[in-house]
Amino acid sequence: MMAVAAAQKNREMFAIKKSYSIENGYPSRRRSLVDDARFESLVVKQNKQIVLEEARTKANDGSLEDAIMQAKGEHVPTQEQIELQDEQQLENLDVVDDIEQNDFEVTIESEMPAESESTQESNDNSDESSDNKQNTDDAGLTEDEIVLANAASESPEAENAVQNAALIVRLKEGITSLGRILKAIENYHGTIQHVESRQSRSEGVDHDVLIKLSMTRGNLLQLIRSLRQTGSFSSINLMAENNISVKAPWFPKHASELDNCNHLMTKYEPDLDMNHPGFADKVYRQRRKEIAEIAFAYKYGDPIPHIEYTEVEVKTWRSVFRMVKELTPKHACIEYRNAFKKLEEEKIFVEDRLPQLQEMSDFLRRNTGFTLRPAAGLLTARDFLASLAFRIFQSTQYVRHVNSPFHTPEPDCIHELLGHMPLLSDPSFAQFSQEIGLASLGASDDEIEKLSTVYWFTVEFGLCKEHGEVKAYGAGLLSAYGELLHAISDKCEHRPFEPASTAVQPYQDQEYQPIYYVAESFDDAKDKFRRWVSTMSRPFEVRFNPHTERVEILDSVEKLDTLLHQMNTEILHLTNAINKLRRPF
């Protein structure tokens, strides 16, 4: 239990501060998904810097080392005992003979991304350690080492827990010096699981070596400190740790954990911004608070609360509904038109009442497996995208102000119902939305920003080709007729959808977009998106299990074997079905 508590504490210090529902002091004018992601990235970097500086100061004072040594339960060799021996003493080691063989060397770019943000941060921290020789104990601790050190200092049990880890060691004097490291690992009672090397790309470094090992936390920290005290190595970086690594931050693994991912909002609200249409309307502001409290109280598995909409709110819905219905046949994509018609046939879309989220959620579940959960306002980028991974769309229930029926500065239920819901009932579009969500889980801050931008230019403001004509599929267009007409006019620029360029395109949330991206089709957009996501730095893949509503990390051969067996069974059923259809009558 103490180890679990330690891991939780470290997640709070690094991972959850990446914005999963922890208030970070967002300014009131932040209200777009992409702006959210950029602000989150800035806050996270500031928080990291503060925590790292505090930990390094603590390490220099000796308190961190004292805590670790005090908690130790097994013998740790003294510095003299693990003095790195000279080359001649190691010549008899079999592993050295193996290392000297040319066929041992392999490229490890997939395991150790050369340009990843996390790797660069670790390198920078190691360089800082080298520059400050007087603080060679723990002053150069990287983020992962601080997390590990804090976990180790929780208790003797936590300190003596065996930790799986990966070390990146940059060798100055050639591959033969690797033997020193392996001997040191042996002296610290570690077990080596995997070793790879490659020619280094860094100036003044001969080889980069990846060593995967298991060792108690305290011994691992002592090993790293010891290796840093020799001149044979340019840097030693702890790259990955089981369970507590900041390289694999916490993210929701089950749909129920979204209860912890729906409280942090950007606050462009009628109570806070005088430019909001409802700022001077006391009745409207009170109504918004009441509906927000309903969303805050919602928990996974609850029925979505019924909202009794007022006559004024129904009037606002009716105005927008009629306009959208008039423009849809000419300007919306075929998938949207078909879904809109189906919603009308099932009496969910009618002009004299607003649909309830529960009936819309039931409709989506029957068609694509998507469901809804109420949200009090605009969520942070991470929280919102994470929900999509579970085929859950977080929807507001309040209605825009009656004085601004055709535009809202924030998402309201009219935007959600008319803009998003029809296409979420289309299987191809629903899958695309979920893939964006899955790609966001465990992504870096920079990648969250890029994913948010892709979402902005596709799901919110996307266009697609249909029989040579440009049609709208973005929810922001289909629920705002002014921008819809602008998007299909010659007053803006149309570019082909390419995720790599779309992801870095500046956006506009105050006025109409000057640039829109046009997809050849949903399938084409999905294929391009998948290829782009495969280049992201996240060191693992995830999949959603619809039977358990759980996201599974594909990080072991056993999991892949199970998944492959399931896929083979499905392929067998499909093959049998094709063969039966081909049989002559």
Secondary structure per residue as TSV (DSSP state, phi and psi in degrees):
chain	resnum	aa	ss	phi	psi
A	1	M	-	360.0	-36.8
A	2	M	H	-67.8	-35.4
A	3	A	H	-65.6	-39.3
A	4	V	H	-63.1	-43.0
A	5	A	H	-63.2	-37.4
A	6	A	H	-65.3	-43.3
A	7	A	H	-62.5	-40.0
A	8	Q	H	-63.2	-41.9
A	9	K	H	-61.4	-42.3
A	10	N	H	-70.6	-32.9
A	11	R	I	-63.9	-40.3
A	12	E	I	-63.8	-33.6
A	13	M	I	-73.2	-36.7
A	14	F	I	-118.3	-59.5
A	15	A	I	-68.8	-53.1
A	16	I	G	-67.8	-25.7
A	17	K	G	-65.9	-7.2
A	18	K	G	-72.2	-0.3
A	19	S	T	117.2	6.4
A	20	Y	S	-68.8	85.1
A	21	S	S	64.1	29.3
A	22	I	-	-113.0	125.9
A	23	E	-	-63.5	126.1
A	24	N	-	-117.5	17.2
A	25	G	-	72.1	46.5
A	26	Y	-	-66.1	138.7
A	27	P	-	-69.4	153.8
A	28	S	T	-67.1	-22.8
A	29	R	T	-88.7	-4.1
A	30	R	-	-75.7	121.3
A	31	R	-	-146.0	2.1
A	32	S	S	-106.6	153.5
A	33	L	H	-59.6	-43.4
A	34	V	H	-70.3	-42.7
A	35	D	H	-60.1	-39.0
A	36	D	H	-53.4	-51.8
A	37	A	H	-61.6	-39.0
A	38	R	H	-67.6	-40.7
A	39	F	H	-67.1	-41.2
A	40	E	H	-58.0	-43.4
A	41	S	H	-59.4	-42.9
A	42	L	H	-63.7	-45.6
A	43	V	H	-63.0	-42.2
A	44	V	H	-62.3	-44.3
A	45	K	H	-62.0	-39.7
A	46	Q	H	-65.3	-44.0
A	47	N	H	-62.6	-42.5
A	48	K	H	-60.0	-45.5
A	49	Q	H	-61.5	-42.1
A	50	I	H	-62.7	-47.0
A	51	V	H	-65.1	-42.8
A	52	L	H	-62.5	-43.4
A	53	E	H	-63.5	-41.7
A	54	E	H	-62.4	-42.8
A	55	A	H	-66.6	-38.4
A	56	R	H	-68.4	-38.3
A	57	T	H	-62.0	-42.9
A	58	K	H	-62.4	-39.8
A	59	A	H	-66.3	-41.3
A	60	N	H	-64.7	-30.8
A	61	D	T	-74.2	-11.5
A	62	G	T	89.5	-6.3
A	63	S	H	-68.8	-36.4
A	64	L	H	-68.1	-43.8
A	65	E	H	-63.9	-41.7
A	66	D	H	-60.1	-42.0
A	67	A	H	-63.3	-40.2
A	68	I	H	-67.9	-46.8
A	69	M	H	-65.2	-34.6
A	70	Q	H	-65.9	-32.2
A	71	A	H	-86.0	-5.7
A	72	K	-	-65.7	138.6
A	73	G	-	-113.6	-15.5
A	74	E	S	-122.6	162.6
A	75	H	-	-67.6	133.2
A	76	V	-	-113.2	128.5
A	77	P	-	-59.3	145.1
A	78	T	-	-73.2	169.8
A	79	Q	T	-60.3	-38.1
A	80	E	T	-65.9	-36.6
A	81	Q	T	-69.4	-30.2
A	82	I	T	-107.3	23.3
A	83	E	-	-52.0	128.5
A	84	L	-	-65.3	119.3
A	85	Q	-	-78.3	163.2
A	86	D	-	-77.7	170.7
A	87	E	G	-58.6	-39.1
A	88	Q	G	-63.4	-35.7
A	89	Q	G	-68.4	-20.8
A	90	L	G	-98.8	-1.3
A	91	E	T	-64.3	-25.7
A	92	N	T	-81.4	-8.1
A	93	L	-	-70.0	129.7
A	94	D	H	-60.9	-34.9
A	95	V	H	-64.6	-31.6
A	96	V	H	-65.8	-41.1
A	97	D	H	-60.5	-40.6
A	98	D	H	-65.5	-41.9
A	99	I	H	-62.7	-34.6
A	100	E	T	-72.4	-11.2
A	101	Q	S	-75.1	137.3
A	102	N	G	-64.1	-33.6
A	103	D	G	-74.1	-3.5
A	104	F	G	-73.7	-34.7
A	105	E	-	-70.1	129.8
A	106	V	-	-137.9	154.9
A	107	T	-	-79.2	137.8
A	108	I	-	-121.3	33.8
A	109	E	T	-61.7	-35.7
A	110	S	T	-65.9	-30.6
A	111	E	T	-87.1	-25.9
A	112	M	S	-135.1	79.5
A	113	P	-	-56.2	126.4
A	114	A	T	-68.0	-27.3
A	115	E	T	-117.2	13.3
A	116	S	-	-67.3	149.0
A	117	E	H	-63.4	-41.2
A	118	S	H	-66.1	-40.2
A	119	T	H	-63.9	-42.0
A	120	Q	H	-62.9	-39.1
A	121	E	H	-63.2	-41.4
A	122	S	H	-64.2	-41.0
A	123	N	H	-62.2	-43.3
A	124	D	H	-61.0	-41.2
A	125	N	H	-65.5	-37.8
A	126	S	H	-67.8	-39.6
A	127	D	H	-61.7	-40.7
A	128	E	H	-60.3	-37.5
A	129	S	H	-65.1	-39.5
A	130	S	H	-67.9	-36.6
A	131	D	H	-70.0	-28.7
A	132	N	-	-104.9	76.2
A	133	K	G	-61.0	-28.8
A	134	Q	G	-71.1	-14.8
A	135	N	G	-117.2	53.1
A	136	T	T	-80.9	-3.6
A	137	D	T	-70.5	-78.9
A	138	D	T	-128.5	9.7
A	139	A	T	-63.8	-25.7
A	140	G	T	-98.5	21.3
A	141	L	-	-56.4	133.7
A	142	T	-	-84.1	174.2
A	143	E	H	-58.7	-46.2
A	144	D	H	-61.3	-38.5
A	145	E	H	-69.2	-35.5
A	146	I	H	-64.9	-44.0
A	147	V	H	-59.3	-45.3
A	148	L	H	-64.0	-43.0
A	149	A	H	-64.3	-41.8
A	150	N	H	-65.6	-37.9
A	151	A	H	-65.1	-41.1
A	152	A	H	-66.6	-29.9
A	153	S	T	-83.2	-2.5
A	154	E	S	-66.9	-40.8
A	155	S	-	-168.0	163.9
A	156	P	H	-58.7	-37.2
A	157	E	H	-64.7	-44.1
A	158	A	H	-66.6	-38.4
A	159	E	H	-67.0	-34.1
A	160	N	T	-92.2	2.0
A	161	A	S	-66.0	138.7
A	162	V	E	-75.3	131.2
A	163	Q	E	-117.3	127.9
A	164	N	E	-80.6	134.8
A	165	A	E	-149.1	165.3
A	166	A	E	-130.9	128.8
A	167	L	E	-110.2	137.5
A	168	I	E	-108.0	117.9
A	169	V	E	-117.3	128.5
A	170	R	E	-103.7	116.6
A	171	L	E	-93.6	129.7
A	172	K	S	-85.3	-31.0
A	173	E	S	-108.6	19.3
A	174	G	-	99.8	167.8
A	175	I	G	-67.1	-24.0
A	176	T	G	-64.9	-23.7
A	177	S	G	-71.9	-7.0
A	178	L	H	-61.5	-29.5
A	179	G	H	-58.1	-34.5
A	180	R	H	-61.4	-40.9
A	181	I	H	-66.3	-45.0
A	182	L	H	-62.4	-37.6
A	183	K	H	-66.9	-39.6
A	184	A	H	-63.8	-39.9
A	185	I	H	-61.9	-40.3
A	186	E	H	-62.6	-42.6
A	187	N	H	-65.4	-28.1
A	188	Y	T	-92.3	15.9
A	189	H	T	62.0	36.4
A	190	G	-	-95.2	158.4
A	191	T	E	-114.3	121.5
A	192	I	E	-85.0	129.5
A	193	Q	E	-106.0	-27.6
A	194	H	E	-164.3	140.3
A	195	V	E	-136.1	132.2
A	196	E	E	-139.0	153.9
A	197	S	E	-140.9	161.4
A	198	R	E	-153.9	158.4
A	199	Q	E	-62.8	133.2
A	200	S	-	-77.3	148.5
A	201	R	-	-94.7	-5.4
A	202	S	S	-88.6	140.6
A	203	E	T	-67.6	135.2
A	204	G	T	82.1	4.8
A	205	V	-	-120.2	133.6
A	206	D	-	-84.3	-51.2
A	207	H	E	-138.4	150.5
A	208	D	E	-106.4	133.9
A	209	V	E	-126.6	131.7
A	210	L	E	-103.1	125.8
A	211	I	E	-125.3	117.3
A	212	K	E	-97.1	131.8
A	213	L	E	-149.8	169.4
A	214	S	E	-127.7	138.6
A	215	M	E	-166.7	154.5
A	216	T	E	-63.3	153.3
A	217	R	H	-60.8	-44.0
A	218	G	H	-63.1	-44.4
A	219	N	H	-64.6	-35.2
A	220	L	H	-63.9	-42.9
A	221	L	H	-64.0	-41.4
A	222	Q	H	-65.4	-37.3
A	223	L	H	-62.0	-47.4
A	224	I	H	-61.5	-43.7
A	225	R	H	-61.7	-41.7
A	226	S	H	-65.9	-43.5
A	227	L	H	-64.3	-31.8
A	228	R	H	-72.9	-13.7
A	229	Q	T	-90.0	5.9
A	230	T	S	-109.0	151.7
A	231	G	T	-86.6	1.7
A	232	S	T	-78.9	-15.7
A	233	F	E	-119.7	136.0
A	234	S	E	-72.7	-41.5
A	235	S	E	-161.1	155.3
A	236	I	E	-129.9	118.3
A	237	N	E	-122.8	130.6
A	238	L	E	-82.3	115.0
A	239	M	E	-97.7	-31.6
A	240	A	E	-154.7	144.6
A	241	E	E	-141.5	141.8
A	242	N	T	-68.6	128.7
A	243	N	T	79.8	-35.4
A	244	I	T	-120.3	11.1
A	245	S	-	-71.4	138.1
A	246	V	T	-76.2	-8.6
A	247	K	T	-77.6	-16.6
A	248	A	S	-127.0	73.7
A	249	P	-	-66.6	162.5
A	250	W	-	-60.9	139.2
A	251	F	-	-150.6	158.9
A	252	P	-	-62.6	131.2
A	253	K	-	-102.9	-18.1
A	254	H	B	-134.4	152.5
A	255	A	G	-58.0	-29.9
A	256	S	G	-65.2	-26.5
A	257	E	G	-74.3	-6.5
A	258	L	G	-68.4	-14.2
A	259	D	G	-59.0	-25.0
A	260	N	G	-95.8	6.6
A	261	C	S	-128.3	39.7
A	262	N	S	-145.1	21.6
A	263	H	-	-108.1	-28.2
A	264	L	-	-82.2	125.5
A	265	M	B	-133.2	151.6
A	266	T	-	-76.8	145.0
A	267	K	-	-112.6	66.2
A	268	Y	-	-94.1	84.0
A	269	E	-	-124.4	159.1
A	270	P	T	-62.4	-25.2
A	271	D	T	-77.1	-19.0
A	272	L	T	-114.0	-25.8
A	273	D	-	-122.1	119.6
A	274	M	T	-68.9	-13.5
A	275	N	T	-82.9	-8.4
A	276	H	S	-69.8	137.5
A	277	P	T	-56.8	-26.4
A	278	G	T	-99.0	10.7
A	279	F	T	-58.6	-40.3
A	280	A	T	-94.0	4.6
A	281	D	-	-103.0	99.5
A	282	K	H	-63.4	-39.5
A	283	V	H	-63.6	-43.2
A	284	Y	H	-64.7	-42.0
A	285	R	H	-62.9	-40.0
A	286	Q	H	-66.2	-38.4
A	287	R	H	-62.5	-42.2
A	288	R	H	-62.8	-39.5
A	289	K	H	-63.9	-41.9
A	290	E	H	-61.8	-44.2
A	291	I	H	-71.1	-34.9
A	292	A	H	-63.3	-40.7
A	293	E	H	-62.6	-35.1
A	294	I	H	-62.7	-42.8
A	295	A	H	-67.0	-40.8
A	296	F	H	-62.4	-32.2
A	297	A	H	-82.1	-10.7
A	298	Y	-	-70.2	139.7
A	299	K	-	-128.2	154.4
A	300	Y	T	-53.6	132.3
A	301	G	T	94.9	-16.5
A	302	D	S	-72.2	149.2
A	303	P	-	-66.7	145.7
A	304	I	-	-70.0	125.9
A	305	P	-	-59.1	142.5
A	306	H	-	-81.1	133.0
A	307	I	-	-108.1	123.9
A	308	E	-	-87.5	100.5
A	309	Y	-	-76.9	145.3
A	310	T	-	-81.1	169.2
A	311	E	H	-62.4	-37.4
A	312	V	H	-65.5	-41.0
A	313	E	H	-67.0	-39.3
A	314	V	H	-65.7	-38.2
A	315	K	H	-61.1	-42.6
A	316	T	H	-63.3	-44.3
A	317	W	H	-58.8	-44.8
A	318	R	H	-61.0	-41.5
A	319	S	H	-62.3	-46.4
A	320	V	H	-70.8	-41.9
A	321	F	H	-58.0	-45.5
A	322	R	H	-63.1	-41.5
A	323	M	H	-66.0	-44.8
A	324	V	H	-63.3	-43.0
A	325	K	H	-62.4	-33.7
A	326	E	H	-71.0	-37.8
A	327	L	H	-86.8	-22.2
A	328	T	H	-56.6	-49.0
A	329	P	H	-56.2	-33.1
A	330	K	H	-92.9	-33.7
A	331	H	H	-115.1	-12.3
A	332	A	B	-93.8	152.5
A	333	C	-	-68.3	161.2
A	334	I	H	-61.6	-35.9
A	335	E	H	-63.3	-40.3
A	336	Y	H	-67.2	-43.7
A	337	R	H	-62.2	-42.1
A	338	N	H	-64.9	-42.1
A	339	A	H	-68.1	-39.7
A	340	F	H	-60.1	-44.3
A	341	K	H	-62.6	-41.0
A	342	K	H	-65.4	-39.7
A	343	L	H	-65.1	-34.1
A	344	E	H	-69.5	-41.2
A	345	E	H	-63.0	-33.4
A	346	E	T	-89.1	9.1
A	347	K	T	61.7	26.4
A	348	I	S	-87.5	-40.5
A	349	F	S	-95.0	101.2
A	350	V	B	-135.1	153.2
A	351	E	T	-82.9	-14.5
A	352	D	T	-95.5	4.3
A	353	R	B	-157.4	151.2
A	354	L	-	-82.2	137.6
A	355	P	-	-63.8	144.8
A	356	Q	-	-84.1	146.4
A	357	L	H	-60.9	-32.7
A	358	Q	H	-66.4	-43.7
A	359	E	H	-69.0	-34.4
A	360	M	H	-69.1	-38.3
A	361	S	H	-63.2	-41.9
A	362	D	H	-62.6	-39.0
A	363	F	H	-63.7	-45.2
A	364	L	H	-64.7	-41.4
A	365	R	H	-60.9	-40.0
A	366	R	H	-66.4	-28.5
A	367	N	H	-99.2	-39.5
A	368	T	T	-136.8	-2.9
A	369	G	S	84.4	-2.9
A	370	F	-	-72.3	147.8
A	371	T	E	-133.9	170.7
A	372	L	E	-116.1	153.8
A	373	R	E	-139.1	143.6
A	374	P	E	-70.8	141.7
A	375	A	-	-125.8	147.6
A	376	A	S	-82.7	-11.0
A	377	G	S	173.5	-158.1
A	378	L	-	-76.8	118.3
A	379	L	B	-81.4	167.1
A	380	T	-	-67.3	162.2
A	381	A	H	-58.8	-46.7
A	382	R	H	-62.2	-46.9
A	383	D	H	-62.7	-44.6
A	384	F	H	-66.6	-48.2
A	385	L	H	-65.7	-35.3
A	386	A	H	-60.5	-36.3
A	387	S	H	-62.5	-38.1
A	388	L	H	-61.9	-29.1
A	389	A	H	-60.4	-27.3
A	390	F	T	-98.5	13.0
A	391	R	T	56.2	42.8
A	392	I	E	-122.7	128.4
A	393	F	E	-109.6	123.8
A	394	Q	E	-85.8	114.9
A	395	S	E	-118.2	139.3
A	396	T	-	-74.4	161.9
A	397	Q	-	-120.9	-7.3
A	398	Y	-	-84.4	163.2
A	399	V	-	-111.1	142.9
A	400	R	-	-58.0	162.4
A	401	H	-	-67.8	143.9
A	402	V	T	-63.0	-25.7
A	403	N	T	-76.3	-8.2
A	404	S	-	-136.8	63.6
A	405	P	T	-69.1	-28.7
A	406	F	T	-100.7	6.8
A	407	H	-	-153.4	141.0
A	408	T	-	-138.0	134.7
A	409	P	S	-76.2	-3.3
A	410	E	S	-145.7	159.2
A	411	P	-	-67.9	134.7
A	412	D	-	-126.5	177.7
A	413	C	H	-68.2	-24.0
A	414	I	H	-67.7	-42.8
A	415	H	I	-61.1	-44.2
A	416	E	I	-65.8	-47.4
A	417	L	I	-69.8	-48.3
A	418	L	I	-83.0	-31.8
A	419	G	I	-86.7	-51.6
A	420	H	I	-92.0	-41.6
A	421	M	H	-62.5	-42.4
A	422	P	H	-56.2	-46.5
A	423	L	H	-76.0	-23.6
A	424	L	H	-68.2	-13.0
A	425	S	T	-91.4	-0.7
A	426	D	S	-93.0	124.8
A	427	P	H	-56.6	-42.6
A	428	S	H	-67.1	-44.2
A	429	F	H	-69.4	-37.3
A	430	A	H	-62.1	-40.4
A	431	Q	H	-65.5	-41.1
A	432	F	H	-60.2	-44.0
A	433	S	H	-62.3	-42.5
A	434	Q	H	-65.9	-37.5
A	435	E	H	-65.1	-34.9
A	436	I	H	-62.5	-43.4
A	437	G	H	-63.0	-44.7
A	438	L	H	-63.0	-37.6
A	439	A	H	-65.6	-23.8
A	440	S	H	-79.9	-19.3
A	441	L	T	-70.7	116.9
A	442	G	T	78.2	7.7
A	443	A	-	-73.4	157.4
A	444	S	-	-72.0	167.7
A	445	D	H	-60.8	-41.8
A	446	D	H	-64.0	-38.9
A	447	E	H	-71.9	-33.2
A	448	I	H	-61.5	-41.3
A	449	E	H	-61.9	-42.7
A	450	K	H	-67.5	-42.1
A	451	L	H	-62.8	-39.0
A	452	S	H	-63.4	-38.3
A	453	T	H	-68.1	-41.1
A	454	V	H	-60.7	-43.1
A	455	Y	H	-60.4	-42.5
A	456	W	I	-59.4	-45.4
A	457	F	I	-86.9	-0.6
A	458	T	I	-118.3	-75.0
A	459	V	I	-63.2	-33.8
A	460	E	I	-90.8	-43.8
A	461	F	T	-132.7	33.8
A	462	G	-	-83.3	148.2
A	463	L	E	-122.0	156.0
A	464	C	E	-144.4	160.8
A	465	K	E	-89.8	143.8
A	466	E	E	-149.9	107.5
A	467	H	T	54.0	42.2
A	468	G	T	82.8	-5.6
A	469	E	E	-108.3	153.1
A	470	V	E	-91.0	126.2
A	471	K	E	-122.5	158.3
A	472	A	E	-94.8	140.7
A	473	Y	-	-131.4	-7.1
A	474	G	-	-74.3	137.0
A	475	A	H	-64.9	-34.3
A	476	G	H	-65.7	-25.6
A	477	L	H	-84.3	-43.7
A	478	L	H	-73.9	-12.7
A	479	S	T	-114.0	9.9
A	480	A	-	-142.9	95.5
A	481	Y	H	-63.8	-29.9
A	482	G	H	-60.9	-49.2
A	483	E	H	-72.2	-29.8
A	484	L	H	-59.6	-48.6
A	485	L	H	-64.9	-35.5
A	486	H	H	-66.1	-41.8
A	487	A	H	-65.5	-29.6
A	488	I	T	-98.5	5.7
A	489	S	S	-91.6	-178.8
A	490	D	T	-93.2	15.0
A	491	K	T	-89.1	-2.0
A	492	C	S	-132.4	171.9
A	493	E	E	-104.6	135.0
A	494	H	E	-106.0	128.3
A	495	R	E	-123.4	149.3
A	496	P	E	-66.8	142.8
A	497	F	-	-73.1	115.6
A	498	E	-	-133.9	110.6
A	499	P	H	-51.6	-39.0
A	500	A	H	-62.0	-41.0
A	501	S	H	-84.0	-34.9
A	502	T	H	-61.7	-38.2
A	503	A	T	-64.6	-19.8
A	504	V	T	-115.3	11.0
A	505	Q	-	-77.9	125.4
A	506	P	-	-59.2	143.0
A	507	Y	-	-112.3	171.2
A	508	Q	-	-132.2	119.6
A	509	D	S	-114.9	0.0
A	510	Q	S	-96.5	-31.2
A	511	E	S	-132.2	-175.8
A	512	Y	-	-64.9	150.8
A	513	Q	-	-68.7	136.1
A	514	P	S	-80.8	-20.0
A	515	I	E	-132.0	136.0
A	516	Y	E	-127.9	149.5
A	517	Y	E	-106.9	132.9
A	518	V	E	-110.4	121.9
A	519	A	E	-90.7	145.3
A	520	E	S	-65.8	-35.9
A	521	S	-	-171.0	170.0
A	522	F	H	-62.8	-41.9
A	523	D	H	-63.6	-40.7
A	524	D	H	-63.7	-41.4
A	525	A	H	-62.6	-41.5
A	526	K	H	-64.5	-43.1
A	527	D	H	-62.5	-45.0
A	528	K	H	-65.2	-39.1
A	529	F	H	-64.4	-43.4
A	530	R	H	-61.5	-42.6
A	531	R	H	-64.1	-38.7
A	532	W	H	-68.0	-43.4
A	533	V	H	-61.6	-32.7
A	534	S	T	-63.5	-16.2
A	535	T	T	-90.8	-3.1
A	536	M	S	-68.7	158.9
A	537	S	-	-82.6	-8.0
A	538	R	-	-56.1	125.3
A	539	P	S	-83.7	19.9
A	540	F	S	-152.0	164.6
A	541	E	E	-113.4	152.7
A	542	V	E	-128.8	157.7
A	543	R	E	-141.5	154.2
A	544	F	E	-100.1	126.0
A	545	N	E	-93.8	107.4
A	546	P	T	-68.1	-19.6
A	547	H	T	-76.1	-34.7
A	548	T	T	-105.8	-6.1
A	549	E	T	55.7	37.2
A	550	R	E	-122.8	141.8
A	551	V	E	-87.9	127.1
A	552	E	E	-108.4	133.4
A	553	I	E	-88.7	123.2
A	554	L	E	-88.1	82.0
A	555	D	-	-125.3	17.9
A	556	S	S	-149.6	153.9
A	557	V	H	-62.8	-35.6
A	558	E	H	-62.3	-44.1
A	559	K	H	-63.9	-40.4
A	560	L	H	-67.9	-36.5
A	561	D	H	-62.2	-43.8
A	562	T	H	-63.1	-44.5
A	563	L	H	-64.4	-40.6
A	564	L	H	-63.7	-38.8
A	565	H	H	-63.1	-43.0
A	566	Q	H	-62.7	-41.4
A	567	M	H	-66.7	-39.5
A	568	N	H	-62.2	-38.1
A	569	T	H	-63.6	-43.5
A	570	E	H	-63.6	-42.3
A	571	I	H	-62.9	-38.0
A	572	L	H	-61.0	-45.1
A	573	H	H	-61.9	-42.2
A	574	L	H	-65.7	-41.3
A	575	T	H	-62.9	-43.0
A	576	N	H	-62.0	-40.0
A	577	A	H	-64.0	-42.1
A	578	I	H	-63.7	-44.1
A	579	N	H	-61.7	-39.3
A	580	K	H	-67.5	-38.1
A	581	L	H	-68.9	-26.1
A	582	R	H	-83.9	-11.9
A	583	R	S	-66.4	138.6
A	584	P	-	-69.9	149.4
A	585	F	-	-70.0	360.0
